[in-house]
Amino acid sequence: MARYIHLTDLHYWSLVCNPLRMLNKRALGTLNLLIRRRHQIKTERAAGLITLFQEMDIDAFLIGGDLTTTATEEEFRQAADFLGRLTMLAPVYLVAGNHDVYTFESKRKERLEKYCQYWLPDEDTAAIDRLPGDVPLLRIPTVRPNLLSSRGSFQQDAATSLQTCLSEQQSQPMIVLAHYPFLPQTAAYHLGLNRGLGNGTTLRRILGGSEQPLLYLAGHVHVFSHTRDPEHPNLEQVTTRALFYAKKDRPGGFTEIQAAGAQFSVYPWVYRDGWQREALSSP
């Protein structure tokens, strides 16, 4: 059996005081930080989390993006330090979140690549890795900078590379890692037009058309959910809680995936006065 940990939406944050650095979407993000988010994100839990992971037999960490809040140098340094500590325990595989390309300036300067290149795919297209335990991992890019919204994008070059990756793997069960859910809504969340995945129906059609068993891991919505696609029975989607969140209605957490042969078992973890593993989840 192999054990993988899905972490997402870490949202390391730093307050920006220089007004010249807020002549973009960061002004909105900083206002949100001042009013709400800095009180809701408890990154000081990282040390205890590392201790917990040291006690677990973990084969890989799968990171679903949103390492930062407004994509500043300071935030990326904090996030890279955390990923470095995880790497001491097991291999780390990363995809970008929309907050990691929060401004056009952060995307243009390739700030995510500067601090996190070691954990990213070589190209900004769909890519296949082999996880410890010989399970295929398919990473799919779904983010782009936006002036006001948090909408994602599944673009044509990603679609082309995804079809190639799926054809090469034939019928083998696979884990898929992306930031955005492909389902616009489940019983646990609803994504409006400004927060959803552009061309998500295309992504869903390609994944469902492969007919091979796929466990799709996503973040973005900050809640745990486990859903079987009603139109494509080969697809299971898991969304994971925001790692360091401390909201009453949306506590922080992560997801444990156990892989035994062609079977995946999903266990949500939640922070309630300490890290607690919940019961085995089924879609």
C-alpha positions as CSV (number, residue, x, y, z in Angstrom):
1,M,0.0,0.0,0.0
2,A,1.2,3.5,-0.8
3,R,0.0,6.6,1.2
4,Y,-0.2,10.1,-0.4
5,I,-1.2,13.4,1.2
6,H,-3.2,16.0,-0.7
7,L,-2.6,19.5,0.6
8,T,-4.0,22.6,-1.0
9,D,-4.9,26.3,-0.5
10,L,-2.1,27.0,2.1
11,H,-2.5,30.8,1.5
12,Y,0.6,32.0,3.2
13,W,0.2,35.7,3.5
14,S,2.0,39.0,4.1
15,L,0.6,42.5,4.3
16,V,1.8,44.9,1.6
17,C,2.3,48.5,2.7
18,N,3.9,50.1,-0.3
19,P,1.1,51.6,-2.4
20,L,3.1,51.2,-5.6
21,R,2.8,47.4,-5.2
22,M,-1.0,47.6,-5.0
23,L,-1.7,49.2,-8.4
24,N,-3.3,46.0,-9.4
25,K,-5.6,43.2,-8.0
26,R,-3.4,43.1,-4.9
27,A,-5.2,46.1,-3.5
28,L,-8.4,43.9,-3.2
29,G,-6.4,41.0,-1.8
30,T,-4.7,43.2,0.8
31,L,-8.1,44.7,1.9
32,N,-9.5,41.2,2.3
33,L,-6.4,40.3,4.3
34,L,-6.8,43.2,6.6
35,I,-10.5,42.7,7.3
36,R,-10.8,38.9,7.3
37,R,-8.3,36.4,5.9
38,R,-5.3,37.1,8.2
39,H,-7.5,36.1,11.2
40,Q,-8.7,32.9,9.5
41,I,-5.4,31.4,8.3
42,K,-3.3,29.8,11.0
43,T,0.0,29.1,9.3
44,E,1.6,28.6,12.8
45,R,0.1,25.1,12.6
46,A,2.8,24.2,10.1
47,A,5.3,23.0,12.8
48,G,2.8,20.6,14.4
49,L,1.8,19.3,11.0
50,I,5.4,18.5,10.0
51,T,5.6,16.5,13.3
52,L,2.5,14.6,12.4
53,F,3.8,13.8,8.9
54,Q,7.0,12.6,10.4
55,E,5.0,10.0,12.3
56,M,3.1,8.8,9.2
57,D,4.5,6.5,6.5
58,I,4.0,8.9,3.6
59,D,5.1,8.2,0.1
60,A,4.4,11.6,-1.6
61,F,2.8,15.0,-1.1
62,L,0.4,16.2,-3.8
63,I,0.1,20.0,-3.5
64,G,-2.9,21.6,-5.2
65,G,-1.8,25.2,-5.4
66,D,-2.7,28.5,-3.8
67,L,0.5,28.5,-1.8
68,T,0.2,32.3,-1.4
69,T,-2.5,34.9,-1.0
70,T,-1.4,37.8,-3.2
71,A,1.7,36.2,-4.9
72,T,4.3,38.4,-3.2
73,E,8.0,37.5,-2.8
74,E,7.5,37.3,1.0
75,E,4.7,34.8,0.7
76,F,6.5,32.6,-1.8
77,R,9.5,32.5,0.5
78,Q,7.3,31.2,3.3
79,A,5.6,28.6,1.1
80,A,8.9,27.4,-0.4
81,D,10.3,26.9,3.1
82,F,7.3,24.7,4.0
83,L,7.6,22.7,0.8
84,G,11.3,22.2,1.5
85,R,10.5,20.7,4.9
86,L,8.0,18.4,3.3
87,T,10.6,17.3,0.7
88,M,12.7,16.1,3.6
89,L,10.0,13.6,4.3
90,A,8.8,12.5,0.8
91,P,8.7,13.7,-2.8
92,V,6.5,16.8,-3.4
93,Y,4.4,17.3,-6.6
94,L,2.9,20.8,-7.2
95,V,0.4,22.5,-9.5
96,A,-0.3,26.2,-9.5
97,G,-3.4,27.8,-7.9
98,N,-5.0,31.1,-9.0
99,H,-3.5,32.9,-6.0
100,D,0.0,31.9,-7.2
101,V,-0.6,34.0,-10.3
102,Y,-2.7,36.6,-8.5
103,T,-1.5,39.5,-10.6
104,F,-0.3,39.8,-14.2
105,E,2.9,41.2,-12.7
106,S,3.5,38.0,-10.6
107,K,2.9,35.9,-13.7
108,R,5.1,38.0,-15.9
109,K,8.0,37.8,-13.4
110,E,7.4,34.0,-13.1
111,R,7.5,34.3,-9.3
112,L,6.0,30.9,-8.7
113,E,8.7,29.3,-10.9
114,K,11.4,31.3,-9.2
115,Y,10.7,29.8,-5.8
116,C,9.0,26.5,-6.6
117,Q,10.4,25.3,-9.9
118,Y,11.8,22.1,-8.3
119,W,8.3,20.9,-7.5
120,L,6.5,22.0,-10.7
121,P,6.2,20.1,-14.0
122,D,8.8,21.0,-16.6
123,E,6.2,22.5,-18.9
124,D,2.9,24.3,-18.4
125,T,0.9,21.5,-20.0
126,A,-0.6,18.2,-18.8
127,A,2.2,16.0,-17.5
128,I,2.6,12.4,-16.2
129,D,4.7,11.3,-13.3
130,R,5.1,7.9,-11.6
131,L,4.5,8.2,-7.9
132,P,6.2,5.9,-5.4
133,G,4.1,2.8,-5.4
134,D,4.0,2.9,-9.3
135,V,0.8,4.9,-9.4
136,P,0.5,7.4,-12.4
137,L,0.0,11.0,-11.4
138,L,-1.4,13.4,-14.1
139,R,-0.9,17.1,-13.4
140,I,-3.2,19.5,-15.3
141,P,-2.7,23.3,-15.4
142,T,-6.0,25.2,-14.8
143,V,-5.0,28.8,-13.7
144,R,-4.4,32.2,-15.3
145,P,-4.2,35.7,-13.9
146,N,-7.4,37.7,-13.8
147,L,-8.0,41.4,-13.2
148,L,-11.0,41.0,-10.8
149,S,-12.4,37.4,-10.8
150,S,-10.9,34.1,-9.6
151,R,-12.0,32.2,-12.7
152,G,-9.7,29.5,-14.1
153,S,-9.0,28.3,-17.6
154,F,-8.4,24.9,-19.2
155,Q,-6.7,25.9,-22.5
156,Q,-6.3,24.2,-25.8
157,D,-2.6,23.3,-25.4
158,A,-3.5,21.6,-22.0
159,A,-6.3,19.7,-23.7
160,T,-4.0,18.4,-26.4
161,S,-1.3,17.3,-24.0
162,L,-4.0,15.7,-21.7
163,Q,-5.3,13.6,-24.5
164,T,-1.8,12.4,-25.3
165,C,-1.1,11.5,-21.6
166,L,-4.4,9.6,-21.3
167,S,-3.8,7.6,-24.5
168,E,-0.3,6.6,-23.2
169,Q,-1.7,5.2,-19.9
170,Q,-4.5,3.1,-21.5
171,S,-6.7,1.7,-18.8
172,Q,-4.5,2.0,-15.7
173,P,-6.1,3.7,-12.7
174,M,-4.6,7.2,-12.2
175,I,-4.5,10.1,-9.7
176,V,-5.2,13.5,-11.3
177,L,-4.0,16.7,-9.6
178,A,-5.4,20.2,-10.5
179,H,-6.4,23.3,-8.7
180,Y,-9.9,23.8,-9.9
181,P,-12.7,21.2,-9.6
182,F,-14.2,20.2,-13.0
183,L,-17.6,19.8,-11.4
184,P,-19.2,23.3,-11.1
185,Q,-21.2,22.2,-8.1
186,T,-21.7,19.3,-5.6
187,A,-23.6,19.0,-2.4
188,A,-20.7,20.7,-0.6
189,Y,-20.1,23.8,-2.9
190,H,-21.3,25.9,-5.8
191,L,-19.0,27.7,-8.1
192,G,-20.5,30.8,-9.8
193,L,-19.3,32.1,-13.2
194,N,-16.6,34.2,-11.6
195,R,-15.0,31.4,-9.6
196,G,-15.4,28.4,-11.8
197,L,-13.2,26.7,-14.4
198,G,-13.4,28.1,-18.0
199,N,-13.8,25.2,-20.4
200,G,-14.4,22.9,-17.5
201,T,-16.9,20.9,-19.6
202,T,-14.1,20.2,-22.1
203,L,-11.9,18.9,-19.3
204,R,-14.7,16.8,-18.0
205,R,-15.5,15.3,-21.4
206,I,-11.8,14.4,-22.1
207,L,-11.4,12.7,-18.7
208,G,-14.7,10.9,-18.9
209,G,-14.1,9.8,-22.4
210,S,-10.9,7.9,-21.3
211,E,-13.1,5.4,-19.4
212,Q,-10.1,4.6,-17.2
213,P,-10.5,5.0,-13.4
214,L,-9.4,8.5,-12.3
215,L,-9.3,10.0,-8.9
216,Y,-9.3,13.8,-9.5
217,L,-7.9,15.9,-6.6
218,A,-8.7,19.6,-6.5
219,G,-8.7,22.6,-4.1
220,H,-10.1,26.1,-4.6
221,V,-13.4,25.6,-2.8
222,H,-11.9,25.2,0.7
223,V,-14.2,22.3,1.7
224,F,-14.0,18.5,1.6
225,S,-16.2,16.7,-0.9
226,H,-16.1,13.3,-2.6
227,T,-18.3,12.9,-5.6
228,R,-18.7,10.4,-8.4
229,D,-19.4,12.1,-11.7
230,P,-23.0,11.3,-12.6
231,E,-22.2,11.3,-16.3
232,H,-18.9,9.5,-16.2
233,P,-18.7,6.7,-13.7
234,N,-14.9,6.3,-14.2
235,L,-14.4,9.8,-12.5
236,E,-14.3,10.5,-8.8
237,Q,-13.6,14.0,-7.7
238,V,-12.2,14.9,-4.3
239,T,-11.9,18.5,-3.1
240,T,-9.8,19.1,0.0
241,R,-10.1,21.7,2.8
242,A,-7.8,24.8,2.9
243,L,-4.9,23.6,4.9
244,F,-4.5,26.3,7.6
245,Y,-8.1,27.6,7.6
246,A,-9.7,28.3,11.0
247,K,-13.2,29.3,10.0
248,K,-16.0,27.8,12.1
249,D,-17.9,26.7,9.0
250,R,-14.8,25.7,7.0
251,P,-12.1,24.3,9.2
252,G,-8.6,23.5,7.9
253,G,-7.6,20.0,6.8
254,F,-6.0,17.8,4.2
255,T,-6.8,14.4,2.5
256,E,-5.0,11.1,2.9
257,I,-5.2,8.7,-0.1
258,Q,-4.2,5.1,0.2
259,A,-3.5,3.2,-3.0
260,A,-3.5,-0.6,-3.0
261,G,-3.4,-2.1,-6.5
262,A,-6.2,-0.5,-8.5
263,Q,-8.1,0.7,-5.4
264,F,-7.9,4.2,-3.9
265,S,-9.2,4.8,-0.3
266,V,-9.9,8.4,0.7
267,Y,-9.6,9.7,4.3
268,P,-10.3,13.4,5.1
269,W,-8.4,15.0,7.9
270,V,-9.7,18.1,9.8
271,Y,-8.2,20.4,12.4
272,R,-10.5,20.6,15.5
273,D,-8.3,21.4,18.5
274,G,-5.7,19.2,16.8
275,W,-5.4,17.1,13.7
276,Q,-8.1,14.4,13.4
277,R,-8.6,11.7,10.8
278,E,-12.2,11.2,9.8
279,A,-13.9,8.0,8.6
280,L,-13.2,6.4,5.2
281,S,-15.0,8.5,2.5
282,S,-17.0,7.1,-0.3
283,P,-18.4,9.1,-3.3
